Amino acid sequence: MKKILFNLCFLMLLQTGYSQSETDTTSFDMDAVKFYTDSINKSFKFQKGIIILNGGIASLEVPQGFKYLDPEQSNYVLTELWENPPSETLGLLFPEDVFPLSDNFTYCVEIGYSEEGYIEDEDAEDLDYDELLEEMKEDIKANNPERMAQGYSEMELVGWASAPYYDNVNKKLHWAKEIHFEGAEVNTLNYNIRVLGRKGYLNLNAIGDIGVLEMFNQDRDQILQSVKFSEGNRYADFNPDFDEVAAYGIGGLIAGKVLAKAGFFALLLKFWKVIAIGAVALFSGFRKRLFGSKTKETEV
C-alpha cells in the first residue's frame, strides 16, 4: 500500500502544479485518487466462460454475474495492491461490478489447489463442530504471538458464521468463520469451500466484511457448482495402490489447515477502506513539508 499511496500523492502533486494556494483541495485530491485507482481497475483483463485450472486437473465455469482474473494478475492484486505475503494462486473470482480497488468492494473468491493427498471422509458424520470450534479458538490464541511477530494484528475467532456442511455425494465441504482483527471496527467473514479430489483439494476462499454473509449465501450454490475436477483427478478416481492418503480427515481440514489461510488474508480488508483517506492525509503532509503551513506563509 505504501507504493500505491506514494503514487497517488505524486499524481496529486503533478495535478496541483505545485500551487501554494490554501483553498480546500480535499475534493480535488479525492478526484485524483479516483483517477489513479480507476486507471488501475481498467488495466485488468477479466475472463468468462470455462477456465482450465492448474494445467487441466480441474475447470471453472465462471458463474453468471461473475468474472475471473488469471493467476498472474491475481498475484499482482494479492501481493502488490493488497500487500498479502506471496503465495501460489489459481486466480480470483469477482462479482461482475466489483474491481480490486472498487469503493463498492464486497467480496472476492481466491482459488487455489493443495496437493496433500486423498482426504478420507469417514469422520465427517461423527464430528462435533462445537467442540471443533473451541479447539480452533484456542489454536488461534496460541498462534497470535507468532502472527504479531510477523507484523500481523492479533486475531480472534468469534464463532461460526455458517457451521460446516459436507456434501458426501459431490465431495464438497463448506463453512464460514467470523473473525475479529485487533483494531478493526467490523468483523471479517472468511468463507471456506473445499472440493475434494484424487490427490488433494481445491480451495475457494471468500473474504469480506461480516455484513456480506447474506449476499454470499445467495451466491454460494452457483460458486460451488462452478468448479470440478477433470476425469482422472476426481475423488472417485483414487487408486489406493498408487495414490497417497492425507494425514488428516475432514476435521483436520477444517481445524488445522485453514489457520494459515486466515492469516494470509489478514490485510485484504484493510486496504481499500483506508487508501483514499490515507492518500489525502499523506498528500496533506507532503504539501506542508514542501510549501509550508498557512501560518508560516502569513508571517513571511
N, C-alpha and C positions, 0 to 999 in steps of 0.2 A: 504493500500500500504506500510505502514511503516514496517509491518511484512514481506511482500514479499521482500522489499529492504534489511532488516536485514538478511534474509535467504540467499539472493543472495550474500551479502558481506561475510557472514560466509563461504559459499561454496567456494568463491574465495580465501579466506584466507587459507582454507584447501588445495586447489589445488596448491597454490603457495608455500606451505610448509614453510611459514613464511620467504621466501627468502628476503634478503635485496638488491637484485640486482636492479639497477636503469634502467634496459633496459625498452624499451617501452612495457608495458603489456596490452595496450588498446585492441588489437586484441584478446589476450588470455582471457582478462576479459569478452569481449563480447561473447566468446565461452562459458564461464562459465554461463553467463546469459542465453544463448540459451539452454544449457544443462538443467538448472533448469526449465525454462519455458516449454521446450519440455516435461519434466517429468510430469509436472502438466497437460499439454494438453492431454497426453496419458493416464492419470488416469481416464478420464471421459468415461462413458458408454452411448453412444447415441443410440437412437431407431428410427426405421422407421415403416411404416405401420399405422394401426389405433390405436390411443391413446384415452383411455377413460378419460375424464376430470371431475374433481370435483365430484367424486362419481357417475358419469353416467348422469349428466344433459346435457352434450354435448360431442362431439367427435372431434378429429383432425385426419385427414388423411394426414400424412406428405407428403408435395408436393415433386415431383421429383426434385432432386438436393438439398434437404434439409435434416436435421437431427434434432431430438428432444432430449432435455435434461430434465429429470424429475424434479419435484419441489424441492426435497432435494438437488440435485446437483446444480440446478439453484439458490437456496438460497445461497449456498456457493459462487457461482460465483458473484452474485449481492452484497452480504454483505462483504465477506472476500477478494475477489480478486479486485472487483471494488469499494468497500467501500461505497456502497449506504446504506441508512437507511434500517433497517429491514422492510419487507413488505411481505404479502402473494403473492405467485405466483403459477401459474399452469404449469410453465415450460418456457423454452427458445427454440426458433427455430433458427437454424444457417444454413447458406449456407454450402453445403457439405464440402468445402475445408477450412472453417473458424473455428477456435477454440477460446476459451475465451482469450487466451494470444497470438494469432497469430499476427505476424508482418504484415500480409496481411489482417488484420481485416477490413471489410467493414461495415456490419451492422448485427444486430440480432433482433429478434422479441420477446418481452416479452408477455406472455399470462396470462391474469388474468380474474377474474369474479367479478362483482359488483352486489349485490342483493339489489337494491334500489327501486324496484317496476317496474311495467309496464310503459313504456315510451310512452305516447301518441304522435303521429307524425303528427297531423293535421297542425302544424305550419311550417312544412318543406318547403312547396311550397311558403310561404309568407316571408321567411327570407331574409333580406338584408345583405349579407355576408360582404360587405364593411363596413357597419355600425357596424356589429358584431365584425369585426377585430379591429376597432378603440376602441371599448369598452374593448376588450381583452388587447390591448396595454396599456390602462390606468390602468386596473386591475393589470397587471404585474408590472407597475411602482409603484403602490401603495403597492404592496406586497414585493418589493425589500428590504426595511428596515428589515422586519422580516426574509427574506432569509439570509441577511448578518449577522443578529444577531445569526442565527443558524450555521454560518460558511460557507455558500454558497456564490459564487460570484454573483454579480449583473447580471441580465439578461434583454435582450431587445427583444421583439417580432418584428422582421424585417418586416414580412408580410406572406402572404400565399405562401408556396412553391407549393401547389396544393389546389385550392379552394374546399370547402366542396361539397360533392356529396352524395345524399341519394337515394339508390335503394329501392323504395317503394314496389316493388314486393318481393324481398328477405329480406327486412328489415335490410339492411346493409348500414352503413354510413362510409365514409372515408374522411379525409382531412389531409393536411400536413402544418406544420409551419416551417419557417426559424427563428432560434433563435441565438442571439449573446450573449455569456457569456463574461463578462468583462475579458480582458487579453487574450482571445483566438484569435489565428490568423485566424482560419477557423470557419465559422458559422456552427451551428448544424442543422441537419434535424430531425424533430420529426414528424413521420408519424403515424397517428392515425386511427385505424379501430375499429368500434363498430358493433357488431352483436346483434340485439335486441331479447330478449326472453320474456317469460311469466312473470318472476319475477325480471328481471334485464337484464344485457348485458355482453357479452364477450368483453374484451379489448385485442386488438392486437396492441402493440406499438413498432414501428420500430425506431431505433435511429442509426445515423451515421453522418459523415460529409455531408454537403450540396452537395458535389460532387457525392454522391451515389444516388441522386434522380432519375436519368435516369435508373440506374440499378434496383432500387426498383420498378419503374413504370413498368419495364418489368416483374418483379416477382409478382406484386400486385394481378393480377387476380387469379392466382393459389393459392395464400395465402388466398384471400377472399373466394375462393371455398372450402378451406381445412377444415373449421370449420362449425359445425352446431349443433343446439340444438337437443336433443333427443325428441321422441314423449312424449307429456305431458308437455314439457318445452319450446315448441316453442311459438313464438309471437301469432300465431293463436289459441293457447290453452288457452289464457287468459279468465278467468271467472270473470266478474265484481261483482258477488255475493260473491266471496271469496278472490280474489286477490287484493293487494294494488296497487294503482297508484302512480307513482313517482311525486314529487312536481315540476318537470320541464319537458320540452319537448325537441325537437331536438336542439333548440337554446341554451338552458341551458346546454345540454350535451356537446356541442362544447365549449361554452364560460366559463362556471363556474366550471365544474367538471374535467377539464383536467389540470388546473394550478398546482395542487399538483403533478400530474404525471410528468409534465415537470420538476418540482423541483427534483423529485425522481431520474431522470436520469442525473442530473447536472454533476455528477462525471464520468459517464461512459466513455466518450470520452477522458477524461484527463488521464486515467490510462495507457493504453499500450503505448501510444505515448511518454510517458516520462520515462517509467520504466527503459529501457536499459541505457539511458543517466544518469538517477538518480542513478542507481545502481553503475555504473562505477565511477561517481563523489563521491558517498558516500564511495566506496571502496578506492578511492584515499585518502580521508580524513582519513580513518582508518589506511592506510599504513603510512601516515605522523605522526600520533599520536603514532603508535606502533614502527615504525622503525626510525623516524626522517627524515629530508629532506636531499637531496644530499649535500647541503652546510655544514650542521652540521657534516655529515659523513667525509667530506674532512678535516674539522677543527680538528676532533679527530685524 
